Amino acid sequence: MDGKLAQTIKPDADQPLAEYGLIDLWIEFSQTTGLHAVDKIKPISCRPFSIRGLLWSLVLCSTTGFLVYNLVEEIGTYYSYPTVTKITPQIKHSIKFPAVTICNRCTFNNTRLDVYPEMENYFFNISRGKTRKDSFSHLTSDVFQKPVSLEWLKNMSMEGSKMLFKCVFGGDIFKCMTDFQPIFTYEGLCHTFNFNASKSVFMAGDDANLIVTFNINQNDYTYINNMAAGIKVFLHHPDVHPDASSTVVTAAPGSSTYVAIQKIQYRYQTHPYMAFDDTACLDTNSLDFVNPLKFYSRYSYDHCFMECVQLKAFKQCGCVGPYVPVASRRCSLVQLHTCYNPAVRSLSKNGTFAKECRCLSECVFDRYTAQVSSSSFPADKWESSLLNETGAKNRESMIDNFLELKVFYDQMMVTSVTQLPQYTAASLFSSVGGQMGLCLGASILTVAEIAELLVFVLVFLFDKCRGRKARNRISNW
């Protein structure tokens, strides 16, 4: 009985199978897909004409076009790499103290320059803007024409041991010349505290950090471009040269100057994100990064631009200034004031030349902001005590030469400015999924169904070209 039944339902091998076409493939897809409204669109062979099917076709085409438009917008936004900035104040138990570089407003010591009779008149001419070469044709001493050595400049400058009178850090008195290192800057010979980044603070307040008393020794001043008396203070990272875009404040004699600082950490996204408008930053923390600079061990935008300017000035003048940290031919005093320094000033404010340098900012760096206030120094009550301590002749002399500087964190807080991607891969997929769901009720699985349909169409056409029966082939998948 079972054999007869099986024989009955066994298909006739000679009976031809129904021809399978693209319309059949579409019918199968429309009945199984999760894509909305597709099942309402009938092939032409099923019904000669259907207003309902036509309207649904228009609706489907319209929503598909709207979806494609939105997807293009979304993908365009994603590949424009937009960013947002997040500012986060962070309370710290300890904060690294910045390097503090201090320069006397007149770095040359007139009493030491007296060995050169023409020197004072030379500096007077320089300060009055007389920098033409013919202005120095009468100079007879070789010191004006010889390359200036750093040792000579150091001997002719104000002594740090006399300028730095009393130093206190964290409430403890220390020997000033032990923790202050001499360094040449555009201002001349200066002295840097915390040059080795070894100092941290654990308390905020004007009496808890760095306090220095100075004797600027105005009696030893000579003529310079700057006519002021006092000190110039640079706040910067210990690895950054003071001339490299530091935070700068000044302090006058006869005053106690308070410099309340705040530390700001900047963190920018690397390429392909734009850190500064249309400019990318340089990831100096990458393991593949190699410092391209010749003069400076730490890469920064300001170091890069300074080196670019100094190399150009070297090509023009054949020498470098004393503040350039490289063992190259030093300029003479005349070359310094007639060629090198004017070239540096001109190039530094040349916007076209700045673009030619092609310097990029680093992606991670620190900056310091400062709020400055001052009060009279010393108070009348302390006059007699400080006169004995400082050895000043009288109050007038003390007011003309002595000043107090307090550099401190106003609070134990670091502000972090972080650039974050506004559009990530996850947000892109979420947005695309929302657009697909809104327009077509589709999902990623629906995309897989459409991809499967396209594969079946290709298989169908391939089989047709080879004369094979596409239905059997597709049905077996």
Number of C-alpha atoms within 10 A of each C-alpha: 6 7 7 9 9 10 11 10 8 9 9 9 7 6 7 7 10 7 9 13 15 13 14 13 16 17 15 13 18 18 12 11 19 18 22 15 16 20 18 15 18 21 15 11 8 9 9 8 12 14 8 12 19 14 13 18 17 12 15 19 12 13 16 15 13 14 19 15 11 16 18 12 11 19 14 11 14 17 12 13 15 15 17 10 13 11 13 13 11 11 12 13 10 13 18 14 25 26 24 23 27 26 26 30 25 28 23 24 20 20 14 13 17 12 9 11 10 15 19 16 12 19 18 15 18 19 15 11 11 16 19 14 12 8 14 16 8 8 14 10 12 9 15 20 15 14 20 21 13 15 9 10 16 19 14 18 22 26 19 22 14 13 19 19 19 18 21 18 18 17 12 11 13 12 13 19 17 9 15 22 16 19 20 22 20 13 17 20 26 28 23 23 24 19 22 13 14 12 16 14 19 15 19 19 15 17 15 20 23 24 22 18 18 22 25 29 21 19 12 16 18 19 19 18 14 10 10 11 19 23 23 18 24 23 27 24 23 19 16 20 24 26 19 18 16 20 17 18 16 18 23 22 22 22 22 21 23 20 25 20 21 18 21 19 16 17 19 25 19 17 14 12 21 18 21 11 7 7 13 19 21 22 18 19 11 8 7 8 10 10 13 11 15 12 17 19 13 14 21 24 17 19 22 24 23 24 19 21 20 23 18 17 23 21 11 12 17 16 21 26 28 25 17 18 17 13 9 13 15 22 25 22 18 23 24 22 20 19 21 26 19 15 19 18 12 13 20 16 10 10 9 9 16 15 10 10 14 12 18 18 22 21 20 18 14 15 16 17 15 19 11 15 12 15 12 14 18 19 11 10 8 10 15 12 10 15 15 11 9 15 10 16 10 12 16 10 16 22 18 19 22 25 25 25 23 22 26 26 24 18 15 18 18 17 16 17 17 16 20 16 14 13 17 15 9 9 13 16 14 12 16 20 16 14 20 24 16 12 18 19 15 18 17 13 12 17 15 12 17 15 12 13 17 12 13 18 18 12 15 22 16 13 16 13 9 10 9 13 15 21 17 11 13 15 7 6 6
